[in-house]
Amino acid sequence: MTNITRIAFLAIATVAMAACTSTVVRKTSTSPVAPRVSTPKYGASAQVQRGDTLYGIAFRNGIDVRDLAAWNGISAPYTIYPGQSLRLYPRNGSAAAANRPAPTATRPPTTAAPSRSTAGTAKPVRPAATSPVATTPVPPPPAAPVSDISWRWPADGALLNRFVAGEPTKQGIDITGEGGAPVTAAADGVVVYSGSGLVGYGELIIIKHNDAWLSAYGHNRSRMVNEGAIVKAGQQVAVMGRTGAPRDMLHFEIRYNGKPVDPLTYLPKR
């Protein structure tokens, strides 16, 4: 074997051994986890009624179910009992802090009026120069949370009412339709509520899509899925009706960490 051949052979062997002993490093996802945004209701509590679920109570009060469970020391699968009282705020919170009156402004001490003997010689007091008051700019409204869910319309029909932020009766959209029309899941998920215990929603279904996102379907004539059912996007989950509503329609909500968001931000354009 010539020197050149021997050198080439040793070089190839060295590279092969290095490849066999090298370590493969896999990168893990570093995507930030979205924070929860539950707003405590200090001093308030909810009395569990027969048929209530923790998801239903959390939905009714606009609280993330994980926060409500943590505030009351309840672990999965979130079993609650009639007559149980649930705090709608953290254990270390109190109503006193929320209801504490704001401090009152104290009036500066007044200067005594000059006596008659010195009134003639008293110098007029010039008003102190005041600097212009800086105005605080109004912050822009918070941006809508980003969703990686492929949402779809849950029913055919015209848009009757739109979402209005902060308006308790307009926390979603209303879609008109014929009684008996199908109501379908807006995305894949698990049914976490199926009942009629939430006042104002009639026959209601709530679907959990992941830890942050829920969708709700109200005023149905009848429900076709029970709690715990796994559903696919487009699968029929209810029949359109008017329970708790003046006409046949679907009330549809999307909630992020328990808070209602505008469904039209996420649904495909029609």
C-alpha positions as CSV (number, residue, x, y, z in Angstrom):
1,M,0.0,0.0,0.0
2,T,1.5,3.3,-1.0
3,N,1.9,6.2,1.4
4,I,-0.8,8.2,-0.3
5,T,-3.3,5.3,-0.2
6,R,-2.4,4.7,3.5
7,I,-3.0,8.4,4.4
8,A,-6.3,8.5,2.6
9,F,-7.5,5.3,4.3
10,L,-6.6,6.7,7.8
11,A,-8.4,9.9,7.1
12,I,-11.6,8.1,6.0
13,A,-11.5,5.8,9.1
14,T,-11.1,8.8,11.4
15,V,-14.2,10.6,9.9
16,A,-16.2,7.4,10.2
17,M,-15.4,7.0,13.9
18,A,-16.2,10.6,14.6
19,A,-19.6,10.2,13.0
20,C,-20.4,7.1,15.1
21,T,-19.6,8.9,18.4
22,S,-21.2,12.2,17.6
23,T,-24.3,13.3,19.6
24,V,-27.5,14.4,17.9
25,V,-29.0,17.4,19.7
26,R,-32.8,18.0,19.2
27,K,-34.2,21.4,19.7
28,T,-37.3,21.6,21.8
29,S,-40.1,24.1,21.2
30,T,-39.7,27.3,23.1
31,S,-43.0,28.8,22.2
32,P,-44.2,31.0,25.1
33,V,-47.3,29.8,26.9
34,A,-50.1,32.3,26.8
35,P,-50.9,33.7,30.3
36,R,-54.3,33.3,31.8
37,V,-56.4,36.4,32.2
38,S,-59.1,35.6,34.8
39,T,-60.5,38.6,36.6
40,P,-61.3,37.7,40.3
41,K,-64.6,38.8,41.8
42,Y,-63.4,39.6,45.3
43,G,-65.9,38.8,48.0
44,A,-68.1,36.9,45.6
45,S,-69.0,33.2,45.7
46,A,-71.1,30.7,43.8
47,Q,-73.4,28.2,45.3
48,V,-73.3,24.9,43.5
49,Q,-76.7,23.7,42.4
50,R,-77.8,20.3,41.3
51,G,-76.5,19.7,37.7
52,D,-73.8,22.4,37.9
53,T,-70.3,21.7,36.7
54,L,-67.1,23.6,37.3
55,Y,-66.9,24.5,33.6
56,G,-70.4,25.8,33.7
57,I,-69.8,28.0,36.8
58,A,-66.5,29.3,35.3
59,F,-68.2,30.1,32.0
60,R,-71.0,31.9,33.7
61,N,-68.6,34.1,35.6
62,G,-66.0,34.7,32.9
63,I,-63.2,32.9,34.8
64,D,-60.8,30.3,33.5
65,V,-61.7,26.9,34.9
66,R,-58.1,26.2,35.9
67,D,-58.1,29.4,38.0
68,L,-61.4,28.6,39.6
69,A,-60.2,25.1,40.5
70,A,-57.0,26.4,41.9
71,W,-58.7,29.1,44.0
72,N,-60.9,26.4,45.6
73,G,-58.3,23.6,45.9
74,I,-60.1,21.4,43.4
75,S,-58.1,19.0,41.3
76,A,-59.0,17.3,38.0
77,P,-61.5,15.9,37.1
78,Y,-63.1,18.9,38.9
79,T,-65.8,17.2,40.9
80,I,-68.1,19.5,42.8
81,Y,-71.2,18.9,44.9
82,P,-74.6,20.6,45.4
83,G,-74.5,23.1,48.2
84,Q,-70.8,23.6,47.9
85,S,-69.6,27.3,48.0
86,L,-67.0,28.3,45.5
87,R,-64.9,31.4,45.9
88,L,-64.6,33.5,42.8
89,Y,-61.3,35.0,43.9
90,P,-57.9,33.7,45.2
91,R,-57.6,32.5,48.8
92,N,-55.2,35.4,49.6
93,G,-57.6,37.9,48.1
94,S,-60.3,39.7,50.2
95,A,-63.3,41.9,49.7
96,A,-61.8,44.4,52.1
97,A,-59.0,45.3,49.7
98,A,-61.5,45.7,46.8
99,N,-64.0,47.8,48.9
100,R,-61.4,49.9,50.7
101,P,-62.4,53.6,50.3
102,A,-60.0,55.8,48.4
103,P,-57.9,58.1,50.6
104,T,-59.5,61.6,50.8
105,A,-57.4,64.6,49.9
106,T,-56.3,66.7,52.8
107,R,-56.8,70.4,52.7
108,P,-53.6,72.5,53.2
109,P,-53.5,74.6,56.3
110,T,-55.0,78.1,55.9
111,T,-53.1,81.2,56.8
112,A,-54.7,83.4,59.4
113,A,-56.0,86.7,58.2
114,P,-53.8,89.7,59.1
115,S,-54.7,91.7,62.2
116,R,-56.0,95.3,61.8
117,S,-52.7,96.7,63.0
118,T,-50.8,95.1,60.2
119,A,-53.5,94.9,57.5
120,G,-52.3,98.2,56.0
121,T,-48.7,97.0,55.5
122,A,-49.4,93.5,54.5
123,K,-48.0,92.6,51.0
124,P,-50.4,91.0,48.5
125,V,-49.7,87.4,48.0
126,R,-49.0,86.5,44.4
127,P,-50.5,83.3,43.2
128,A,-48.0,80.5,42.7
129,A,-47.1,79.8,39.1
130,T,-48.7,76.6,37.9
131,S,-47.1,74.3,35.4
132,P,-49.2,72.9,32.7
133,V,-50.7,69.5,33.5
134,A,-49.4,66.7,31.3
135,T,-52.2,64.6,29.8
136,T,-51.8,60.9,29.9
137,P,-52.4,59.3,26.5
138,V,-55.2,56.8,26.3
139,P,-53.7,53.3,25.6
140,P,-54.9,51.5,22.6
141,P,-57.3,48.6,23.1
142,P,-55.6,45.2,23.6
143,A,-55.0,43.2,20.5
144,A,-57.1,40.1,20.0
145,P,-55.3,36.9,21.1
146,V,-53.8,34.9,18.3
147,S,-55.4,31.5,17.7
148,D,-53.9,28.5,15.9
149,I,-57.3,26.8,15.6
150,S,-58.9,26.4,12.2
151,W,-62.4,27.8,13.1
152,R,-65.5,27.2,11.0
153,W,-69.0,28.6,11.1
154,P,-71.2,26.5,13.4
155,A,-74.4,27.1,11.4
156,D,-75.8,28.5,8.2
157,G,-77.8,31.6,8.3
158,A,-77.6,35.4,8.4
159,L,-75.7,37.3,11.1
160,L,-78.4,38.7,13.5
161,N,-76.4,40.3,16.3
162,R,-72.7,41.1,16.7
163,F,-70.3,40.9,19.6
164,V,-70.1,43.9,21.9
165,A,-67.2,44.0,24.4
166,G,-68.4,44.5,28.0
167,E,-72.0,44.0,27.1
168,P,-73.3,41.0,29.1
169,T,-76.0,40.1,26.7
170,K,-73.7,40.4,23.6
171,Q,-70.7,38.3,24.4
172,G,-70.9,36.4,21.1
173,I,-72.8,36.5,17.8
174,D,-76.4,35.4,17.0
175,I,-77.0,33.4,13.7
176,T,-80.5,33.1,12.4
177,G,-81.9,29.9,10.9
178,E,-84.8,27.5,10.7
179,G,-85.8,25.5,13.8
180,G,-84.3,22.0,13.4
181,A,-81.3,23.1,11.4
182,P,-78.0,21.5,12.3
183,V,-75.6,23.1,14.7
184,T,-72.0,21.9,14.2
185,A,-68.8,22.1,16.2
186,A,-66.6,25.0,15.1
187,A,-63.4,23.0,15.7
188,D,-62.1,19.7,17.1
189,G,-62.5,19.4,20.8
190,V,-64.1,17.8,23.9
191,V,-67.6,18.6,25.2
192,V,-67.2,19.9,28.7
193,Y,-70.7,21.1,29.3
194,S,-74.1,19.9,27.9
195,G,-77.1,21.2,29.8
196,S,-79.6,24.0,30.5
197,G,-78.4,25.2,33.8
198,L,-76.9,28.6,32.7
199,V,-79.7,31.2,32.7
200,G,-80.0,33.0,29.4
201,Y,-78.4,30.3,27.2
202,G,-81.2,27.8,27.0
203,E,-80.0,24.3,25.9
204,L,-76.2,24.9,25.9
205,I,-73.1,23.1,24.8
206,I,-69.5,24.1,25.6
207,I,-66.6,22.6,23.7
208,K,-63.0,22.8,25.0
209,H,-60.5,23.0,22.1
210,N,-57.3,23.3,24.1
211,D,-56.3,24.7,27.5
212,A,-57.0,28.2,26.4
213,W,-59.9,28.1,23.9
214,L,-63.6,27.3,24.4
215,S,-66.6,27.6,22.1
216,A,-70.3,27.8,23.2
217,Y,-73.6,27.0,21.4
218,G,-76.8,28.3,23.0
219,H,-80.6,28.3,22.5
220,N,-80.6,24.9,20.9
221,R,-83.8,22.9,20.6
222,S,-82.0,19.8,21.6
223,R,-78.5,18.6,22.4
224,M,-76.9,15.6,20.6
225,V,-73.7,15.2,22.6
226,N,-73.0,14.5,26.2
227,E,-70.1,15.8,28.4
228,G,-66.9,14.0,27.7
229,A,-67.7,13.4,24.0
230,I,-64.9,14.0,21.5
231,V,-66.1,15.9,18.5
232,K,-64.7,16.8,15.2
233,A,-65.0,20.1,13.3
234,G,-68.2,20.1,11.4
235,Q,-69.8,17.3,13.4
236,Q,-73.4,18.0,14.4
237,V,-73.7,18.6,18.1
238,A,-77.2,20.2,18.5
239,V,-80.4,21.1,16.7
240,M,-81.2,24.8,16.3
241,G,-84.0,26.1,18.3
242,R,-85.2,29.0,20.6
243,T,-84.8,27.8,24.2
244,G,-84.2,31.0,26.1
245,A,-84.6,33.2,22.9
246,P,-87.4,35.0,21.2
247,R,-86.8,33.3,17.8
248,D,-85.0,30.3,16.3
249,M,-81.3,31.2,16.3
250,L,-77.9,30.1,17.5
251,H,-76.0,32.1,20.0
252,F,-72.3,31.4,19.5
253,E,-69.3,32.4,21.6
254,I,-65.6,31.9,21.5
255,R,-63.7,32.3,24.8
256,Y,-60.0,32.7,25.4
257,N,-58.9,31.8,29.0
258,G,-62.5,32.3,30.1
259,K,-62.9,35.7,28.5
260,P,-65.3,36.3,25.6
261,V,-63.7,37.4,22.3
262,D,-65.3,38.5,19.0
263,P,-66.0,35.4,17.0
264,L,-65.9,37.3,13.8
265,T,-62.2,37.9,14.3
266,Y,-61.6,34.2,14.0
267,L,-64.3,32.8,11.7
268,P,-63.7,32.7,8.0
269,K,-65.0,35.6,6.0
270,R,-68.4,35.1,4.3
